[in-house]
Amino acid sequence: MELIDTHCHLTFDELTRDIDGVIARSRAAGVTEWITVGTDPQENRKAIEFAERFENMYAAIGIHPHDAKTVTAQTLAELKKMAQHKKVVAIGETGLDYHYDFSPRQQQKEVFAEHLKIAAELSLPVIIHCREAFDETMQILEEHRSTVKKVVFHCFSGSPEQAKVVLDKAFYISYTGVVTFKNARIKQEAARIVPLDRLMLETDSPYMSPEPMRRQKVNEPALMIHTARFLAELKQMDLEDFAEAITATSKDFFALTT
């Protein structure tokens, strides 16, 4: 069995300090490929360095909506240049976060649109961060629908109704360990309707360890096996069959050749 952690932040200090151990434990658990995601220029560079260092590791690069207020034309030019690296497989995470509003909403929208333009020009998929901004996120994506072909909503926390909207656009949905939480009934109802050819898994580590490991403060890719097992049971599937299906979806979405 093999699984792909399609969204982890391995360059964050909590994981970098023991990166070799993190990778070894992940492989032992059956999570054998990783997409480490940058959220600012420094993290983007580190993500690419890690992707170069480790076999079966790839990078996604972008500027988090929290930091939209810091983005300049030079920032975007650097992002576009780095995105042409052979191990960069996606643009993002990018999108809108209206929960914290660390950056003005108009700037978030403008930077999000610039990410979509870069993704379209380089024919790369896009990883979406969307928090309390579903309608606005879908509106911006619709404006770029003719040029951006592959989109995944990472750490999806929406309702079944929102999941249907995403799926009707032929977008993808990715779940973290949050779907395993006892108070995640709405997320679980949404997950039931997501077909395997539109479903991916992630840890978003070092955040949000899944049940039954919630007491482990620093989440890591090895723990994704618990999320996979939970969703396989939710869909009344054998774990190995479930893993094979979502791994195939992930490889197709990110055009992974391994």
N, C-alpha and C positions, 0 to 999 in steps of 0.2 A: 504494500500500500504506500502511496505517496500523496502528499498534500502540498499545496502552495499557499504560503502566507502572503496574500496579495497586498497587504498594507501593514507595514511595521516601521517603527522609527528606531532602527538599530544604531543610529548615530547619536541618539540621546545618551547622556552620561550614564544613566542607570544601567544601560545595556553595554555600552562601549567598554566599560571597566572590565567586563568579563566576556568579551565578544567571542573568544574561542570556545569557552564553556557554553555560551548561549547557542552557538551553532551546533556543537556536539550534542547537547541535550535535544535540540530540535530534530536533528537527523535520527537520533535514537527513538524519538516519538513518532517518526513517520512524516514529519514536516520537512521536506527535503529541498524546497526552493523558496526564495524570498524576494519580495520587492520592497526595498527600503526607501522610504518616502522623505524627501526634503521639504522643508517648510520656509526656508529663507536662504539667501545666497550661500552662507557658510555651510549650512546643513546640506544644501544641494551638492556642493563640492565634496563633502565628506561621503555623501551617499554614493557618488560616482566612484570615489576611491575604494569604498567597501565593495562595490560591485565588481571592480577590477580585481580585488584581492581574493574574493571567495567564489568558488565554482558554484554555479546555479543561483547566483545572486544578481539581481538587477536593480536599477534605480528608477524612481519617478521623481521629477523635480518641479517645484512650483513655489509660489509665495502664498502663504496662508492668508485668508481674508483678515485675520487679526492684524496683519502687517501691511495691509493695502496702503495705508497712509505713508509708508516709507518708500513706496515704489516710484522709481523714476524711469525715464526713457533708457538710461544706461542699465538699470536693473533688468529691464525687459530684454534689452539687446544681449546682455550676458546670459540670461536664461535661454534665449533662443540658440545661442552659440553652444552652450552646454548640452542642450537637448539633442544635438546632432551626434553626441557620443553613441557608440555602437551598443552600449549596455543601458542606455536610457530607453525605457519602454513605454513611458506615459508622461503626460503633463499633469501636474497636480501634486498635492491636493490644492484645489482652487474652488472658489465658490463664494457663498455668503454666510455670514454668522451674525444674526440679529439678536442673539441671546446676550452676548457681552458688548457688542458694538464698540470694540476696541479701535476700530477705524470707522470713519463716517460711511454711511451706507452708500452714498453716491460713489465714493472712491472704491468701495468694495465692488460695486457693479462694473465700474470702468476697468479695474484690474482683472476681474473675472473675464470680461469680454476680450481683453488683450491676450489672456491665456488661451482662450478658445481660438483666436486668430493664429497663434503660434502652433497650436495643435493641428489646426487645419492645414497650415502651410507645410508642416513636417509629416503629415499623415499619421499622427500619434493619437492614441486614445486619451481620454480625459478622466481624471479621478475627481469626483465632486465632494466638497464639504458643504453640507446644507444643514443649518440649524435655525429653526424658527423662521425660515425664509423660503418655504417650499414653492409658493406661487411665483415669487419673483425669480427664483432659480429656474423654474420651468419656462418662464417667459423669456429669459435671456438665452437659454438653450434653444428655444424655438426660433429665435432670431438668427441663430447660427446653424440651424438644422440641416441646411443644404451642404454645409462644408465640414461639419464635425460628425463623424459617423459612429464612433464608439464612445459611450459614456457609461460610467459606473458611479452609482451613489454609494459612497463608502460609509461604513458605520450606519447603515440605514436604520432609522428609528420611526419610520412613518407607519401610518395605519394601512389596513388592507385597501382602502379607497385610494390612498396615495400610491401604494404599490401598483395598483392597476393603471394609474396615470403613467407612472414610469415605464411599466411594461408595454403599454400601448404605444409608446414612442420607440419601442425596441431597445430601450436602455437596459442596463444591468443593475443588479442589487447585490451588495456585499454586506454580510453580517459579522459583527464582532461577538465576543463573549457576552455582551449585554443581553442577547436574545435568550441566554440560559437563565437569566435572573428570575426569581420567583414572581416579581412584580411586572414582568415583561409580557403580559398576556396579549396585548394589542400587537406587539412586535411578532410574537409567535403566530398569531392569526394571519398576519401579513406574510410571514415566511412560508406558511402552508401553501399559498397560492403562487409562489415564485417557482417557475419551472427550472429544472436543473440546467438547462442551456442558457439561463439568464442569472444563475446564482453563483456567487463566489464567497469565500470565507477570508477572514483576516483577524489579526489580533489587535491592531492599533497599539501594539505594545510600545512603551511600557505601561499603558493604561488598561484598565478594565479587565482584570483577570476573570475568567469565566467560572461559573459553578462547576465543580465543588471546590475550586481553588481561590475563591474570592479573598481569602485572608492573605494570599501571597501578594504583597504590595506591588512588586514590580512584575508586571505581566511579561511574558516572553513567548516566542513562536512555538515552543514545545507544548504550551498549554492549549493551542488551537485544537488539539485532538479532542478535547472535551466539548468544544463547540460543534465539531464535526459529528461526534457521537450523539449529541443532543438533537441536532437537526436531522440526522439519519433516522432516529427514533420518531421524531415528529412527523417525518414523511413515511414512516413504516417501511424503511429500507434497511438492507444489510449495510453495515458501515463501509465495507470494502467497495460495494457497488456504488454507494453514494460518493465515496472519495474519488473513485475512478471518473464518475460523471462530472463532478465539479472541477476536478483537475483538468479534464479535457476542456471545459468551458474557460477556465483561467488561461490555459495555454493558447487557446484560440483568440481570446480577447486581447492579450498582450503580445501575441505573435512570438511566443517563446519557442525556441527550436530544440531545447533539451528534453 
